Amino acid sequence: MARLLPLAIMALAALFRLFDLGLPNTLVFDETYYVKDAYSLLLNGVELDWQSDSDDQFANGDASGLTGDPSFVVHPPLGKWLIAVGLLVFGQGNSFGWRIVVALLGIASVWLGMKCAERIFESKIWANLAGLFLAIDGVGIVLSRTALLDQILGFFALLAFYFLLRDLNDNSKYRPWLIAMAICLGLATAVKWSGLYFLAVFTLYRFLVSAKNNYAAHQKIEAETGKLSKKLWLFPTAVEGVKTLVLVSIPAAISYLVSWWGWFISPSGWDRNYAETNPATGLVGLLPKPLQSLWHYHAEIYGFHANLTSSHPYSANPMSWPFMLRPTSFFWDERASGCAFDTEQTECVSAITSLGNPLIWWGAILATSVLIGSWFRTRDRITSLLLVGVIAGYVPWLLLMNRTVFEFYVVSFSPWIILILVFGLKTWYENSANQIRAKYLISSFVFLTFLVSLFFYPLWSGMWISYDFWRIHMWLPSWI
């Protein structure tokens, strides 16, 4: 039974993400950018511009709206290349094909989450619970069922975290797991630049762990032999820091640059030949002309992101993200009949809303508050480790309050939110005076959480439901 439970969790994750994946058979939210860009990458190696109002034609298999003009795109190409794999296999007009690669990476993220939890908690039971919460949370489900970049980013960030965990327990001087982490973080950055946050925080954390271990060894030797020079601690720590920086930065940079291979080999990409007529000066001027052009392109992309302050009805202040106060509406449609569960209704809607399971997210807020409060007394290692993912995926957005951002960005750090929830439940259970009662309460919470996911699944998958049924899911006015 214990061996079958992870398989059952993976089957559940697959069911929630693959069931009727082609619904709706139209471009949803930002799929209008990424799916069409993916198709252009298949044909040309770079993103070219599209005629306005070409979404419906594209969804029906007509790609005549693609022009020959370069398109200014503001995200690196790797995520769109991965989406393009589905287009290559299933065809351009197949909505299942647009989304299948993202869905598979979403399913793989559940498995990765379980593997990370097993290493952190050293318990298959709590690892399975983490996997279950990952499998049934709405943010992961919605972002796995739409061809956006954020679930792809989340997959590479979580894979890098798994390699980080392996490196923490590895004594090899060649550091293969650290290099694997670096490659994954380079790939994460090649999906969206927010992967840089994970790169910086994971690298800093790894260095601080090494520094702490060196200091502990220094103190132990001092206790046995007497006071030692601080140089005996600082020098190896500095050497370790330089080594870590080199082993991370070089593989990450290479994997990032490789993702731009289509842009390098095509003459049609945006700014591809910029340096031919506008050569750079200074240190950048020492680079080959293609890299100078790429540098200029990146400067333009940075300018776009830094000045993105346009209003949007579903923009959400990052402070509100963990509370699930303003979920993004990805899709909305209406028709006169044909509702699921109630065929007599004459007012049916199909909605896709990137809303997490409220019990998971609101429970995680409580768990995070308690664990952080206790951390100041205990400096608990597991709490520190889990907060690394939250700091990398969430805290930088708190410094960008004026930028137009959306709540579904939480999918990149939602695994760590769930791991914190599970750790909170585990800590409460182990410290409970009545573990039998705690066990029943936790089991009841898990069962209720599963029922809540079933209740919200129609709004995560775009099922046709009655308007009244949709309305009873709107627990907060800000969800509408």
C-alpha positions in Angstrom: 0.0 0.0 0.0 2.8 2.4 0.9 4.4 1.9 -2.5 1.2 2.4 -4.3 0.3 5.7 -2.6 2.8 7.8 -4.6 1.6 6.3 -7.8 -2.0 7.1 -6.8 -1.0 10.7 -6.1 0.7 11.0 -9.5 -2.4 9.5 -11.2 -4.5 12.1 -9.4 -2.2 14.9 -10.5 -2.3 13.6 -14.1 -6.1 13.3 -14.0 -6.6 16.9 -12.8 -4.2 18.2 -15.4 -5.0 16.1 -18.4 -8.8 15.7 -18.2 -10.3 17.5 -21.2 -7.0 19.5 -21.6 -8.1 20.9 -25.0 -11.0 22.7 -23.4 -11.4 25.5 -24.4 -10.3 25.2 -28.0 -9.1 28.7 -28.1 -6.2 30.8 -26.9 -6.5 31.5 -23.2 -5.2 34.7 -21.6 -1.4 35.0 -22.5 -1.5 31.9 -24.6 -2.1 34.5 -27.4 1.6 35.4 -27.1 3.4 32.2 -26.1 1.6 29.7 -28.4 1.9 31.8 -31.5 5.5 32.6 -30.6 6.1 28.9 -30.3 4.7 28.3 -33.7 6.9 31.0 -35.1 9.9 29.5 -33.5 9.2 26.2 -35.2 9.1 27.8 -38.6 11.7 30.5 -38.3 13.8 29.9 -35.2 12.8 33.3 -33.9 9.5 35.0 -32.9 8.0 37.0 -35.7 5.1 39.4 -35.5 1.4 38.4 -36.1 -1.4 40.4 -37.6 -3.9 41.7 -35.1 -7.0 39.6 -34.4 -5.4 36.4 -35.7 -6.2 34.3 -32.6 -9.4 32.7 -34.0 -7.8 31.9 -37.3 -4.8 30.3 -35.5 -7.1 28.2 -33.2 -8.8 26.9 -36.4 -5.5 25.9 -37.9 -4.9 28.9 -40.1 -1.5 30.5 -39.5 -1.7 33.0 -42.3 -1.6 35.9 -39.8 2.1 35.3 -39.2 4.2 38.1 -40.9 7.8 38.3 -41.8 8.6 41.1 -39.4 10.6 40.6 -36.2 8.6 40.7 -33.0 9.8 42.4 -29.8 9.3 39.7 -27.2 10.1 40.3 -23.6 10.8 36.8 -22.3 13.6 34.4 -23.3 12.7 31.7 -25.8 13.1 28.4 -23.9 9.6 28.1 -22.5 8.2 28.8 -26.0 10.5 26.2 -27.5 9.1 23.6 -25.0 5.5 24.6 -25.9 6.5 24.2 -29.6 7.3 20.5 -29.0 3.5 19.9 -28.5 2.7 21.9 -31.6 5.2 19.8 -33.6 3.7 16.5 -32.4 0.0 17.3 -32.4 -0.3 20.1 -34.9 -0.7 23.9 -34.8 -4.5 23.9 -34.5 -4.7 21.4 -31.6 -5.3 23.1 -28.3 -4.3 19.8 -26.5 -1.0 20.1 -28.3 -0.5 23.7 -27.1 -0.7 22.7 -23.5 0.5 19.1 -23.2 4.2 19.9 -22.5 3.3 22.4 -19.7 0.8 19.8 -18.3 3.5 17.1 -18.2 6.0 19.4 -16.5 3.2 20.3 -14.0 2.8 16.6 -13.3 6.5 16.1 -13.0 6.6 19.0 -10.5 4.3 17.0 -8.2 6.8 14.1 -8.3 9.7 16.5 -7.7 7.9 18.0 -4.7 7.4 14.6 -3.2 11.1 13.7 -3.7 12.2 17.0 -2.1 9.8 16.5 0.8 11.2 13.0 1.3 14.7 14.3 1.6 13.8 17.2 3.9 11.4 15.4 6.2 13.0 11.9 6.0 9.5 10.5 5.9 7.5 9.0 3.1 4.2 9.8 4.9 4.8 13.5 5.0 6.3 13.4 1.5 3.1 11.8 0.2 1.0 14.5 2.0 3.1 17.2 0.2 2.6 15.4 -3.1 -1.2 15.2 -2.5 -1.4 19.0 -1.8 0.7 19.7 -4.9 -1.5 17.5 -6.9 -4.8 19.1 -5.9 -3.9 22.8 -5.5 -5.7 25.0 -8.0 -2.8 27.3 -8.9 -0.7 24.3 -10.1 -3.6 22.8 -11.9 -4.6 26.0 -13.8 -1.0 26.9 -14.7 -0.4 23.3 -15.9 -3.5 23.4 -18.1 -2.6 26.6 -19.9 0.4 27.2 -22.2 2.0 30.0 -20.1 5.6 30.2 -19.0 5.2 30.2 -15.2 4.7 26.5 -14.6 7.7 25.8 -16.8 9.7 28.3 -14.7 8.4 26.6 -11.5 9.5 23.2 -12.8 13.1 24.2 -13.4 13.2 26.1 -10.1 12.0 23.0 -8.2 14.3 20.7 -10.1 17.2 23.0 -9.1 16.1 22.9 -5.5 16.2 19.1 -5.7 19.7 19.2 -6.9 20.6 21.7 -4.2 19.3 19.2 -1.6 21.5 16.5 -3.2 24.5 18.9 -3.1 24.1 19.6 0.6 24.7 15.9 1.3 27.4 15.4 -1.3 31.1 15.4 -0.4 32.4 15.1 -4.0 35.1 17.7 -4.9 33.7 17.9 -8.4 30.2 19.1 -7.1 28.1 17.5 -9.9 24.8 18.3 -8.1 25.8 22.0 -7.7 26.5 22.1 -11.4 23.2 20.4 -12.2 21.5 23.1 -10.0 23.3 25.8 -11.9 22.2 24.4 -15.3 18.6 24.2 -14.2 18.7 27.8 -12.9 20.1 29.0 -16.2 17.2 27.2 -17.9 14.7 28.7 -15.5 16.1 32.2 -16.4 15.8 31.2 -20.0 12.1 30.8 -19.5 11.6 34.1 -17.5 14.1 36.4 -16.0 12.6 35.9 -12.5 14.6 32.7 -12.6 17.6 35.0 -11.7 16.0 35.5 -8.2 16.3 31.7 -7.6 19.8 31.7 -9.0 21.0 34.4 -6.6 19.2 33.1 -3.5 20.0 29.4 -4.0 23.7 30.3 -4.6 23.8 32.6 -1.6 22.2 29.9 0.6 24.7 27.3 -0.5 27.6 29.6 0.3 26.1 30.5 3.8 25.7 26.8 4.6 29.4 26.2 3.7 30.4 29.2 5.8 28.4 28.0 8.8 29.9 24.5 8.5 33.4 26.0 8.3 32.8 28.1 11.4 31.4 25.2 13.3 34.5 23.2 12.5 36.7 26.2 13.5 34.9 26.4 16.8 35.3 22.7 17.5 39.0 22.8 16.8 39.3 25.9 19.0 37.6 24.1 21.9 40.1 21.2 21.6 43.3 23.1 20.9 42.8 26.7 22.0 42.2 30.0 20.2 43.0 30.0 16.5 43.4 32.8 14.0 40.2 33.8 12.2 42.2 33.4 8.9 41.9 29.7 9.4 38.1 30.0 9.1 37.8 33.0 6.7 40.3 31.8 4.1 38.7 28.4 3.3 35.3 30.1 3.4 36.4 32.7 0.9 37.9 29.9 -1.4 34.6 27.9 -1.1 32.6 31.0 -2.0 34.7 31.7 -5.1 34.5 28.0 -6.1 30.7 28.0 -5.7 30.3 31.2 -7.7 32.3 29.8 -10.6 30.6 26.4 -10.6 27.2 28.1 -10.6 27.7 31.2 -12.8 29.4 29.6 -15.8 27.0 26.6 -16.3 24.0 28.9 -15.7 25.3 31.5 -18.3 26.0 28.8 -20.9 22.6 27.1 -20.5 21.0 30.5 -20.8 22.8 31.5 -23.9 22.2 28.2 -25.6 18.5 28.8 -25.3 19.0 31.7 -27.7 20.4 29.5 -30.4 17.5 30.2 -32.8 18.1 33.9 -32.5 21.8 33.5 -33.2 21.4 31.5 -36.4 18.5 33.5 -37.8 18.9 36.9 -39.4 15.3 37.8 -38.7 15.3 38.2 -34.9 14.6 41.4 -33.2 17.9 43.5 -32.9 19.8 40.5 -34.5 22.0 42.8 -36.5 21.9 45.9 -34.3 25.7 45.9 -33.5 26.6 45.8 -37.2 25.6 49.5 -37.5 25.7 50.5 -33.8 28.8 48.8 -32.3 29.0 49.0 -28.6 31.8 50.8 -26.7 33.6 49.9 -23.5 33.8 46.4 -22.2 30.7 45.3 -24.2 32.5 46.5 -27.3 35.0 43.6 -26.8 32.3 41.0 -27.3 31.5 39.5 -30.8 28.9 41.5 -32.7 26.1 38.9 -32.1 26.6 39.1 -28.4 26.7 42.9 -28.6 23.3 42.8 -30.4 21.9 40.5 -27.7 23.2 42.8 -25.0 21.3 45.7 -26.6 18.2 43.5 -26.9 18.4 42.6 -23.3 18.7 46.3 -22.3 15.4 46.9 -24.2 13.7 44.0 -22.5 14.9 45.3 -19.1 13.5 48.8 -20.0 10.1 47.2 -20.8 9.9 45.3 -17.5 11.1 48.2 -15.4 8.5 50.5 -16.8 5.5 48.1 -17.0 3.0 50.0 -15.0 -0.1 49.9 -17.2 -3.4 49.2 -15.4 -5.1 45.8 -15.7 -8.3 44.6 -14.1 -6.6 41.6 -12.6 -3.4 43.1 -11.4 -2.7 42.2 -7.8 -0.5 43.7 -5.2 2.2 41.1 -4.2 1.3 41.6 -0.5 -2.0 40.0 -1.2 -0.8 37.0 -3.2 -0.6 34.4 -0.3 -4.1 35.4 0.8 -5.5 34.6 -2.7 -7.4 37.9 -2.7 -7.3 38.7 -6.5 -7.0 35.6 -8.6 -6.6 36.1 -12.3 -9.5 35.2 -14.6 -7.9 33.4 -17.6 -11.1 32.7 -19.5 -14.8 33.4 -19.5 -17.5 32.4 -21.9 -21.3 32.0 -21.8 -23.9 30.0 -23.6 -27.6 29.4 -23.3 -27.6 25.7 -22.3 -25.5 22.5 -21.8 -24.4 23.0 -18.2 -22.6 20.2 -16.5 -24.4 18.8 -13.4 -27.6 20.6 -14.4 -28.8 20.3 -18.0 -32.0 22.2 -17.2 -30.2 25.4 -16.7 -30.5 28.0 -19.4 -27.6 30.2 -18.3 -24.2 28.4 -18.5 -20.7 29.7 -18.1 -17.2 28.4 -18.7 -14.6 30.0 -16.4 -10.9 29.4 -15.7 -9.6 31.2 -12.6 -6.1 30.8 -11.2 -7.3 30.4 -7.7 -5.4 28.2 -5.2 -7.2 25.9 -2.8 -8.1 28.3 -0.1 -7.6 25.8 2.7 -4.0 25.1 1.5 -3.0 28.7 1.1 -4.7 30.1 4.2 -3.5 27.1 6.2 0.0 27.8 4.9 -0.2 31.4 6.1 -0.8 30.2 9.6 2.0 27.6 9.4 4.4 30.1 8.0 3.7 32.6 10.8 4.2 30.0 13.5 7.4 28.5 12.0 9.0 31.9 11.4 8.1 32.9 15.0 9.8 29.8 16.3 12.8 30.2 14.0 14.0 33.2 15.9 14.3 31.0 18.9 15.5 27.7 17.4 17.2 28.7 14.0 15.5 25.5 12.7 17.4 24.1 9.7 14.3 22.9 7.8 12.5 26.2 8.2 15.5 28.0 6.8 15.7 25.6 3.9 12.0 25.9 3.0 12.1 29.7 3.3 14.8 29.8 0.6 12.2 29.0 -2.1 9.8 31.6 -0.8 12.4 34.2 -0.5 13.6 33.6 -4.1 10.1 33.3 -5.6 8.2 35.9 -3.6 10.2 38.5 -1.8 11.7 40.2 -4.9 8.2 41.0 -6.1 7.6 43.0 -2.8 10.2 45.4 -4.1 8.2 46.0 -7.3 5.0 47.3 -5.9 4.4 49.7 -8.8 4.8 47.1 -11.5 1.9 45.4 -13.2 1.9 41.9 -11.7 -0.5 39.0 -11.3 -1.3 36.6 -8.5 -0.7 33.5 -10.6 3.1 34.2 -10.4 2.8 32.3 -7.1 3.0 29.1 -9.0 6.8 29.4 -9.2 7.1 29.2 -5.4 3.9 27.4 -4.5 5.8 24.1 -3.8 7.6 25.7 -0.9 4.4 27.2 0.4 3.0 23.6 0.5 6.1 22.2 2.0 5.9 24.8 4.8 2.2 23.8 5.4 3.2 20.1 5.6 6.1 20.9 7.9 3.8 22.9 10.1 1.4 20.0 10.3 4.3 17.6 11.0 5.7 19.8 13.8 2.3 20.2 15.4 1.6 16.4 15.3 5.0 15.5 16.8 4.7 18.1 19.6 1.0 17.3 20.3 0.2 16.0 23.8 -2.5 13.8 22.2 -1.1 12.5 18.9 -4.2 10.3 18.2 -6.4 13.4 18.2 -3.9 15.3 16.2 -3.8 12.5 13.6 -7.6 12.6 13.3 -7.7 16.4 13.0 -5.0 16.4 10.3 -6.8 13.6 8.4 -10.0 15.6 8.6 -8.2 18.7 7.3 -6.7 16.7 4.4 -10.1 15.2 3.5 -11.8 18.5 3.6 -9.0 20.1 1.5 -9.6 17.4 -1.1 -13.3 18.1 -1.2 -12.6 21.8 -1.6 -10.5 21.0 -4.7 -13.3 18.9 -6.1 -15.6 21.8 -5.5 -13.4 24.3 -7.3 -12.2 22.0 -10.1 -14.9 23.2 -12.6 -13.5 26.7 -12.2 -9.9 25.4 -12.8 -10.7 23.4 -15.9 -13.2 25.6 -17.8 -16.2 23.1 -17.4 -19.6 24.4 -18.5 -21.5 25.1 -15.3 -24.5 27.1 -14.4 -24.0 30.7 -13.5 -25.5 30.1 -10.1 -23.1 27.3 -9.4 -20.2 29.5 -10.5 -21.5 32.3 -8.2 -21.4 30.1 -5.0 -17.6 29.7 -5.6 -17.1 33.4 -5.3 -16.4 33.5 -1.6 -14.8 36.9 -1.7 -16.0 39.9 -3.7 -12.5 40.4 -5.0 -12.6 37.0 -6.7 -15.2 38.2 -9.3 
